[in-house]
Amino acid sequence: MSDLTSYDQQGPKKSLLFITQLVYILHGLSIVIGLMTGATIISAFLFGWPSIAAVILNYIMAPDARGTFLQSHFSWQIRTFWYGMVWTILVAIVGVVLTPLVIGPFIWLGGFVVLGIWVAYRIAIGWVRLRQYRPIYTD
């Protein structure tokens, strides 16, 4: 990833930096909603309006981030959402299949808790890296 420019070397526009920050804020808001309501973190992250708006912003603004350190952040945010969706579907299917064996609900509970922690970790790490004007991935 040596072709990425850092912020102070002809980096991205301030507006793109703001959008990237806004996406982390929206995802963080979804996590807080999941913590403070009856929803789980992962369900609030995947189905809450803040995260859906964040993913839409990601797809709209990602082309503008090409060639800058923000490209890795946009990729990180999009992958977090879609990997979370895939793993949530897998946990739900395994839970349904194993429900007759009485362990299905435990699979759901454990899986959704782990996924919630994973999502919160990825958003926090990404946000910290952004605040340091660093890409997610380093050489």
QUIMODA-V208179 format. One record per backbone hydrogen bond with DSSP energy under -1.0 kcal/mol. NH is the residue of the N-H (numbers start at 1). CO is the residue of the C=O. E is the energy in kcal/mol with one decimal. If there is no record, write none. Layout:
nh-><NH | NH>
co-><CO | CO>
e-><E | E>
//
This chain:
nh-><4 | 5 | 11 | 17 | 18 | 19 | 20 | 21 | 22 | 23 | 24 | 25 | 26 | 27 | 28 | 29 | 30 | 31 | 32 | 33 | 34 | 35 | 36 | 37 | 44 | 45 | 46 | 47 | 48 | 52 | 53 | 54 | 55 | 56 | 57 | 58 | 59 | 60 | 61 | 62 | 65 | 68 | 69 | 71 | 74 | 75 | 76 | 77 | 78 | 79 | 80 | 81 | 82 | 83 | 84 | 85 | 86 | 87 | 88 | 89 | 90 | 91 | 92 | 93 | 94 | 95 | 96 | 97 | 98 | 102 | 103 | 104 | 107 | 108 | 109 | 110 | 111 | 112 | 113 | 114 | 115 | 116 | 117 | 118 | 119 | 120 | 121 | 122 | 123 | 124 | 125 | 126 | 127 | 128 | 129 | 130 | 131 | 132 | 133 | 134>
co-><1 | 67 | 7 | 13 | 14 | 15 | 16 | 17 | 18 | 19 | 20 | 21 | 22 | 23 | 24 | 25 | 26 | 27 | 28 | 29 | 30 | 31 | 32 | 33 | 40 | 41 | 42 | 43 | 44 | 48 | 49 | 50 | 51 | 52 | 53 | 54 | 55 | 56 | 57 | 58 | 62 | 65 | 5 | 68 | 70 | 71 | 72 | 73 | 74 | 75 | 76 | 77 | 78 | 79 | 80 | 81 | 82 | 83 | 84 | 85 | 86 | 87 | 88 | 89 | 90 | 91 | 92 | 93 | 94 | 99 | 98 | 98 | 103 | 104 | 105 | 106 | 107 | 108 | 109 | 110 | 111 | 112 | 113 | 114 | 115 | 116 | 117 | 118 | 119 | 120 | 121 | 122 | 123 | 124 | 125 | 126 | 127 | 128 | 130 | 129>
e-><-1.5 | -1.4 | -1.1 | -1.8 | -2.5 | -2.2 | -2.2 | -2.2 | -2.8 | -2.4 | -1.8 | -2.3 | -2.8 | -2.5 | -2.7 | -2.5 | -1.9 | -1.9 | -2.4 | -2.6 | -2.3 | -1.8 | -2.5 | -1.4 | -2.4 | -2.5 | -2.2 | -2.6 | -1.5 | -1.9 | -2.6 | -2.0 | -2.5 | -2.1 | -2.5 | -2.4 | -2.3 | -2.1 | -2.8 | -2.0 | -1.2 | -2.0 | -1.3 | -1.5 | -2.4 | -2.2 | -2.4 | -2.6 | -2.3 | -2.7 | -2.3 | -1.9 | -2.4 | -3.0 | -1.9 | -2.0 | -2.4 | -2.7 | -2.1 | -2.2 | -2.3 | -2.6 | -2.4 | -2.6 | -2.7 | -2.6 | -2.3 | -2.6 | -2.3 | -2.1 | -1.1 | -1.2 | -2.1 | -2.4 | -2.8 | -2.8 | -2.9 | -3.0 | -2.1 | -2.4 | -2.5 | -2.0 | -2.2 | -2.6 | -2.6 | -2.3 | -2.5 | -2.4 | -2.4 | -2.4 | -2.9 | -2.2 | -2.4 | -2.4 | -2.5 | -2.4 | -2.4 | -1.2 | -2.0 | -2.6>
//
